[in-house]
Amino acid sequence: MPSPFPGMNPYLENPELWPEVHSRLIVAIADALAPHLRPKYRVAIEKRVYQVTDENSVLVGIPDVSVGRSLTKTETELSNIAVARPPVKPVTVNVPMPEEVREAYLEVREVGTGEVVTVIEVLSPKNKRSGEGRNAYERKRQQVLGSVTHLVEIDLLRGGKPMPILGNQIQASYRILVSRSNSRPKAELYPFSWQEPIPSFLLPLRKGDIEPLLDLQVLIHGVYDRAGLDLAIDYTCEPVPPLSEADGIWVDALLREQGLK
């Protein structure tokens, strides 16, 4: 069943669904590009690994209570007699647990040299929230931007803080950044909302090579259909994260028109 939205489906951003969407989209992008890049290039799926502590956890609880007793003269004299005390009841607390995070991304490599020509990133929620997830991604981002490698950064998440760009604070639900190494600091930004199709863009390669067109809209619809995500989404509920009131009215009308509400 096709997605009911003309562009990005905001229901796919739900934390319960996004890890699967992210994984399938990474593979779909690699599979779509591979035939157009052979034989000079290949697309490799790589993983970034780091540890975080669950940001929703609470710190270790230490009850500020001391248990003791004062001794009377009689108790001192009879100190060799065991005195039963009521047991101290423990307090149930949560401790922050370290979590190993593995984030997949793509590298377009030149076959003859093994050199990475282009890095393709599909952002995850941890990349857009403060903490080690964002720090780890920003370190990698700076390494790429300071090199001769092209960067394609795909942000299909409304939540969190967008990755920084200079001189133009464009407000958009979603964005695609194409940073060509030979054009920096200038880059191509594609801002868009879920009310319009996801823009297609040319994948940057070596100078003189034919650059394939990457149609993310076709790929995201394909992921939705093959994964049976229509069976996992309850369109009678609000999307997570929630939409603004005006956007919610538009979505409600769209879903009712298609008989999903």
C-alpha positions in Angstrom: 0.0 0.0 0.0 1.5 3.4 -0.9 2.1 6.1 1.6 -0.8 8.6 1.9 1.6 11.6 1.9 3.0 13.3 -1.3 6.4 13.7 0.4 7.9 12.6 3.7 5.5 10.7 5.9 5.7 12.4 9.4 4.4 9.1 11.0 7.7 7.5 10.0 9.6 9.7 12.5 8.0 7.8 15.4 11.0 6.5 17.6 9.4 3.0 17.4 9.6 3.0 13.6 12.5 5.2 12.7 15.3 2.7 13.3 13.8 0.3 10.8 13.1 3.1 8.3 16.6 4.4 8.7 18.2 0.9 8.1 16.0 0.1 5.1 16.5 3.6 3.5 20.3 3.3 3.8 20.2 -0.1 2.0 17.7 1.3 -0.6 20.0 4.3 -1.4 23.0 1.9 -1.8 21.1 -0.4 -4.1 19.7 2.4 -6.2 23.1 4.0 -6.7 25.2 0.9 -7.3 24.2 0.2 -11.0 24.9 3.8 -11.9 28.3 3.9 -10.3 29.8 0.7 -11.7 32.6 0.0 -12.6 34.5 3.1 -11.3 32.8 3.3 -7.9 31.1 1.1 -5.3 28.9 2.0 -2.4 29.9 0.7 1.0 27.7 0.6 4.1 29.8 1.7 7.1 28.9 2.0 10.8 29.8 4.7 13.4 29.9 3.2 16.9 29.8 5.1 20.2 28.4 4.7 23.7 25.8 6.9 25.3 23.9 6.9 28.5 20.1 6.9 28.1 19.2 10.6 28.2 15.8 9.7 29.7 17.3 7.9 32.6 17.4 9.4 36.1 20.6 9.6 38.1 21.4 7.1 40.8 19.1 7.7 43.8 20.9 7.9 47.1 18.4 8.4 50.0 19.6 11.1 52.4 18.7 9.1 55.4 20.9 7.8 58.2 19.7 5.0 60.6 20.9 4.9 64.2 19.9 4.8 67.8 21.0 6.3 71.0 21.9 4.1 73.9 20.4 4.5 77.3 22.2 3.6 80.5 20.3 0.3 80.7 21.2 -0.5 77.0 24.8 0.2 77.6 24.9 -2.1 80.6 23.2 -4.8 78.7 25.0 -4.3 75.4 25.6 -8.0 75.1 21.9 -8.6 74.5 20.8 -8.6 70.9 18.0 -6.1 70.2 15.8 -6.6 67.1 15.3 -3.6 64.8 12.6 -3.2 62.1 14.2 -3.8 58.6 15.0 -0.7 56.5 12.8 -0.8 53.3 14.9 -0.1 50.2 13.9 2.6 47.7 13.5 1.6 44.1 15.5 3.8 41.8 16.7 3.8 38.1 20.3 3.9 37.2 21.6 5.3 33.8 22.7 2.4 31.6 25.4 2.7 29.0 24.2 1.9 25.5 26.3 1.0 22.5 24.9 2.9 19.4 25.7 1.8 15.9 24.7 4.2 13.1 25.0 3.2 9.5 26.1 5.6 6.7 27.3 5.2 3.1 30.6 5.8 1.5 31.1 6.0 -2.3 34.6 4.7 -2.9 36.7 4.8 -6.0 37.4 1.1 -6.9 40.9 1.6 -8.2 42.3 3.5 -5.2 39.7 2.7 -2.4 39.5 6.4 -1.7 36.3 7.8 -0.2 34.8 10.2 -2.7 31.4 10.9 -1.1 29.9 10.3 2.3 26.1 10.0 2.5 24.5 10.5 6.0 20.9 9.9 7.0 20.5 11.7 10.3 19.2 9.9 13.4 17.4 11.4 16.4 20.6 11.1 18.5 22.5 13.2 15.9 20.1 16.1 16.5 20.0 16.0 20.3 22.7 17.3 22.6 25.0 14.6 23.9 27.5 12.1 22.7 25.4 11.1 19.6 25.5 14.7 18.3 29.2 15.1 19.3 30.2 11.9 17.5 28.4 13.0 14.4 29.7 16.6 14.4 33.3 15.3 14.8 32.8 13.1 11.7 31.0 15.9 9.8 33.9 18.3 10.5 36.4 15.7 9.3 34.6 15.3 6.0 34.1 19.1 5.5 37.8 19.6 6.1 38.7 17.0 3.5 38.4 16.6 -0.3 35.4 14.2 0.3 31.9 15.4 -0.7 29.2 15.3 1.9 25.5 14.5 1.4 23.4 15.0 4.6 19.8 13.9 4.6 17.6 15.1 7.5 14.1 13.6 7.5 13.4 14.4 11.2 11.5 17.4 12.4 12.6 16.9 16.0 15.9 18.1 17.5 18.3 20.8 16.4 19.3 21.0 12.7 22.9 20.8 11.7 24.6 24.2 11.5 24.8 26.2 8.4 26.2 29.8 8.2 24.5 33.0 7.3 21.1 31.7 6.5 18.8 30.3 9.2 16.3 28.6 6.9 13.3 27.2 8.7 12.1 23.9 7.2 10.6 20.6 8.4 13.3 18.6 6.5 16.4 19.4 4.5 19.1 17.8 2.3 22.6 19.3 2.2 25.0 18.6 -0.7 28.4 19.9 0.1 30.9 19.6 -2.8 34.5 19.6 -1.7 35.5 21.9 -4.5 32.8 24.5 -3.7 33.2 24.9 0.0 32.2 26.8 2.1 29.3 27.1 -0.4 26.9 24.2 -0.4 23.5 23.3 -1.9 20.6 23.1 0.5 17.2 21.6 -0.3 14.6 22.7 2.4 11.2 21.1 2.1 8.1 20.0 4.1 6.0 16.9 4.2 3.4 18.7 2.1 5.6 18.5 -1.0 7.7 15.8 -2.7 11.2 15.1 -1.4 13.6 16.9 -3.8 15.8 14.8 -6.1 19.5 15.8 -6.3 22.7 14.9 -8.2 25.2 12.8 -6.3 28.6 14.6 -6.4 31.5 12.5 -7.8 34.9 13.2 -9.4 35.1 16.1 -11.8 34.0 15.0 -15.3 32.1 11.9 -14.2 28.3 11.6 -14.9 26.5 12.2 -11.6 23.4 10.0 -10.9 20.2 11.5 -9.8 19.1 10.3 -6.4 15.3 10.2 -6.1 14.6 9.9 -2.4 10.9 10.2 -2.9 10.7 7.0 -4.8 13.0 5.3 -2.3 11.0 6.3 0.8 7.8 5.2 -0.9 9.4 1.9 -1.7 10.6 1.4 1.9 7.1 2.2 3.2 5.5 -0.4 0.8 8.1 -3.2 1.2 8.2 -2.9 5.0 4.4 -3.0 5.3 4.5 0.2 7.4 0.9 0.9 6.6 0.2 -2.1 8.9 2.3 -0.6 11.7 0.9 2.9 11.7 -2.3 4.0 13.4 -3.4 7.0 11.4 -6.2 7.8 13.9 -3.5 8.9 16.3 -1.3 12.0 16.1 2.2 11.6 14.7 5.2 11.6 17.0 6.7 14.2 17.4 3.4 16.2 17.1 2.6 18.7 14.4 1.6 22.3 14.8 -2.1 23.0 15.0 -2.2 24.3 11.4 -0.3 21.3 10.1 -2.4 19.0 12.1 -5.6 20.3 10.4 -4.0 19.8 7.0 -2.9 16.2 7.8 -6.3 15.4 9.3 -8.0 16.5 6.1 -5.6 14.5 4.0 -6.1 11.3 6.0 -9.9 11.6 6.1 -9.9 12.2 2.3 -8.1 8.8 1.9 -10.3 7.0 4.4 -7.6 6.5 7.0 -9.4 8.5 9.7 
